[in-house]
Amino acid sequence: MRSFIALCVAVALASCSKTPEELTQEACIDSRYAIQVSRKFVKRYAPLPHIAKLIAVSGQEDSKSTYRGDCIHNVEGWVEFDNGFGDIKRRTFTIKVEYIMSEDHWTMHEIIL
């Protein structure tokens, strides 16, 4: 039992021992981060008609991220919205996001809906 606990502690410490530079590089290339931040940008900036109400944005399993290099990702997914007339519509979106490593934040370059 002690060896099992020691193994668990060792694994936990090894996974937490990444340097800030390694974590920053991971955020740069990992599509999960890009999809997560893209959902936030879509919720905030989706160019829907002024009468439309955003209902849902595709999640990790329904989105596709393509890494373009230099911390830039193209993310594709879908949004569902109420068009103001009681109809629920689904449209696809493409968004280009970039992780700015020196400032530790994401920025959006364009969104197509």
Phi, psi and chi 1 to 4 in degrees:
 res  aa     phi    psi   chi1   chi2   chi3   chi4
   1 MET       -  -41.3 -177.6   67.4  167.9      -
   2 ARG   -63.0  -38.2  -77.5 -173.6  175.5  175.4
   3 SER   -67.2  -34.7   61.5      -      -      -
   4 PHE   -65.4  -44.0  176.1   72.0      -      -
   5 ILE   -64.7  -42.1  -67.7  172.2      -      -
   6 ALA   -61.9  -40.5      -      -      -      -
   7 LEU   -63.6  -44.4  176.6   63.3      -      -
   8 CYS   -61.1  -43.1  -69.5      -      -      -
   9 VAL   -64.2  -42.6  169.9      -      -      -
  10 ALA   -62.9  -43.2      -      -      -      -
  11 VAL   -64.0  -43.6  168.9      -      -      -
  12 ALA   -62.9  -43.1      -      -      -      -
  13 LEU   -67.2  -37.7  -70.1  175.6      -      -
  14 ALA   -65.2  -38.4      -      -      -      -
  15 SER   -74.4  -22.5   64.7      -      -      -
  16 CYS   -92.0   -2.4  -66.8      -      -      -
  17 SER   -91.3   19.2   64.7      -      -      -
  18 LYS   -74.1  140.8  -67.8 -177.0  179.6  178.5
  19 THR   -75.8  161.4   66.3      -      -      -
  20 PRO   -57.2  -35.5  -26.8   34.7      -      -
  21 GLU   -65.3  -40.2  -67.1   80.0   18.6      -
  22 GLU   -66.2  -40.1  -70.3  171.8  -35.3      -
  23 LEU   -65.5  -39.6  -67.9  172.5      -      -
  24 THR   -64.8  -44.3  -60.4      -      -      -
  25 GLN   -63.8  -38.2 -175.3   63.0   28.8      -
  26 GLU   -62.5  -43.6 -176.1  177.5  -57.4      -
  27 ALA   -63.2  -33.3      -      -      -      -
  28 CYS   -64.5  -43.0  170.5      -      -      -
  29 ILE  -104.4  -12.2   61.6  174.1      -      -
  30 ASP   -80.5  120.7 -166.3  -28.5      -      -
  31 SER   -66.0  -24.4   64.8      -      -      -
  32 ARG   -63.2  -40.6  -67.6  173.6  -63.0  174.5
  33 TYR   -63.8  -44.1  -70.0  107.3      -      -
  34 ALA   -61.8  -42.1      -      -      -      -
  35 ILE   -65.8  -43.0  -69.6  170.5      -      -
  36 GLN   -61.3  -47.2 -167.2  173.0   40.4      -
  37 VAL   -71.3  -32.1   76.5      -      -      -
  38 SER   -62.2  -40.1  -67.3      -      -      -
  39 ARG   -58.8  -40.9  -65.9 -176.6   78.2 -132.5
  40 LYS   -65.7  -43.7  -68.3  177.4 -177.0  177.8
  41 PHE   -63.9  -41.6  -78.8  128.1      -      -
  42 VAL   -62.4  -44.5  167.4      -      -      -
  43 LYS   -60.8  -35.6  -73.0  178.9 -179.0  178.5
  44 ARG   -85.0  -37.1 -173.1  176.4  -57.9  155.8
  45 TYR  -121.3    8.7  -60.5  111.2      -      -
  46 ALA   -58.6  124.5      -      -      -      -
  47 PRO   -80.0   71.4   30.1  -33.6      -      -
  48 LEU   -90.3  158.5  -63.1  171.6      -      -
  49 PRO   -56.6  151.2  -21.0   29.7      -      -
  50 HIS   -61.3  -19.7   70.3  -77.7      -      -
  51 ILE   -90.9   -8.8   57.5  171.8      -      -
  52 ALA   -81.6  147.7      -      -      -      -
  53 LYS  -120.0  121.8  177.2 -177.1  171.5 -167.5
  54 LEU   -67.2  130.0 -175.2   65.1      -      -
  55 ILE  -107.0  -47.9  -63.6  172.6      -      -
  56 ALA  -151.0  153.7      -      -      -      -
  57 VAL  -127.1  139.4 -179.9      -      -      -
  58 SER   -56.9  147.0   57.8      -      -      -
  59 GLY   -98.3 -166.9      -      -      -      -
  60 GLN   -54.4  -43.6 -162.6   76.6   30.4      -
  61 GLU   -75.5  -20.4   61.8  -77.4  -17.3      -
  62 ASP  -106.5    2.3  -67.1  -29.8      -      -
  63 SER  -110.9  157.3  -61.8      -      -      -
  64 LYS  -129.2  130.2  176.0 -174.3  171.6 -165.2
  65 SER  -117.9  134.4  176.3      -      -      -
  66 THR  -118.0  120.3  -55.1      -      -      -
  67 TYR   -79.5  126.2 -178.1   63.0      -      -
  68 ARG  -102.9   -0.2  -62.0  -66.3 -177.2 -166.8
  69 GLY    93.6  163.1      -      -      -      -
  70 ASP    52.9   37.1  -64.7  -31.4      -      -
  71 CYS    64.3   25.9  -62.0      -      -      -
  72 ILE  -110.2  134.1  -62.9  172.6      -      -
  73 HIS  -127.8  143.7  -62.4 -102.2      -      -
  74 ASN  -104.8  125.3  -75.3   -7.0      -      -
  75 VAL  -117.2  133.2  177.7      -      -      -
  76 GLU  -117.0  140.8  -61.3  172.1    2.8      -
  77 GLY  -165.7 -157.8      -      -      -      -
  78 TRP  -138.6  158.0   52.5  -98.5      -      -
  79 VAL  -127.5  145.5  -65.1      -      -      -
  80 GLU  -112.9  138.2  -75.3 -174.9  -15.0      -
  81 PHE  -147.1  154.7   59.3   95.0      -      -
  82 ASP   -90.6  122.0 -179.0  -25.5      -      -
  83 ASN   -79.2    5.8   67.8   -2.4      -      -
  84 GLY    92.9   -9.5      -      -      -      -
  85 PHE  -114.1   14.9  -59.6  104.8      -      -
  86 GLY    87.4    1.3      -      -      -      -
  87 ASP   -95.3  133.2  -62.7  -32.9      -      -
  88 ILE   -92.9  123.0  -55.7  -61.0      -      -
  89 LYS  -115.0  150.4  -58.5  -72.2 -175.1 -177.8
  90 ARG  -124.8  129.5 -178.9  179.2  -81.9 -164.9
  91 ARG  -132.1  150.8  -66.3  179.2   72.8  176.7
  92 THR   -86.6  154.9   59.0      -      -      -
  93 PHE  -133.4  156.7   69.1   82.9      -      -
  94 THR  -129.8  132.7  -57.7      -      -      -
  95 ILE  -135.3  140.7 -174.9  169.6      -      -
  96 LYS  -110.0  119.0 -177.0  177.9  178.2 -178.1
  97 VAL  -123.4  153.7  -65.7      -      -      -
  98 GLU  -136.2  137.5  178.2 -179.0    3.6      -
  99 TYR   -93.9  121.2 -179.0   66.5      -      -
 100 ILE   -92.4  100.1  -49.6  -64.5      -      -
 101 MET   -63.1  -40.0  -70.2 -161.5  -52.8      -
 102 SER   -66.1  -24.3   61.7      -      -      -
 103 GLU  -110.5   -3.8  -60.8  173.6   15.8      -
 104 ASP    53.3   51.4 -170.4   28.5      -      -
 105 HIS  -153.5  165.0   82.7  -83.4      -      -
 106 TRP  -101.7  148.3  -71.9   85.9      -      -
 107 THR  -133.1  152.2 -174.0      -      -      -
 108 MET  -104.4  131.9  177.1 -176.0   70.3      -
 109 HIS   -94.7  -41.0  -70.5  -73.2      -      -
 110 GLU  -160.3  154.9   66.1 -179.3  -27.1      -
 111 ILE  -137.5  131.4 -178.4  171.0      -      -
 112 ILE  -120.2  123.0  -59.0  168.4      -      -
 113 LEU  -128.2      - -177.7   65.5      -      -
